[in-house]
Amino acid sequence: MSRVRRVLRLLEGLCAVIAVLYATLLVLFTNYDALLVTYENGNLASTIMVFAGACVAGWACAWCAPRDAPQLGS
């Protein structure tokens, strides 16, 4: 496996771990009343940016990955 492929696979895994960890922490440790107030005030930009960044990074990894690479989970 070439060095570029290893880096892309590592980045792909890292993005997935960060997204899952962030979502888990958000679900487990959220004060839902405070989250509702924050949503109503429009201050969820940082949370939305983290999820959007994870999605963009995952898309970039999938787009840059070689087409013949095996899929995760197979």
Secondary structure, DSSP 8 states (H G I E B T S, - for coil): --HHHHHHHHHHHHHHHHHHHHHHHHHHS--HHHHHHHHHHT--HHHHHHHHHHHHHHHHHHHHS-TTS--TT-
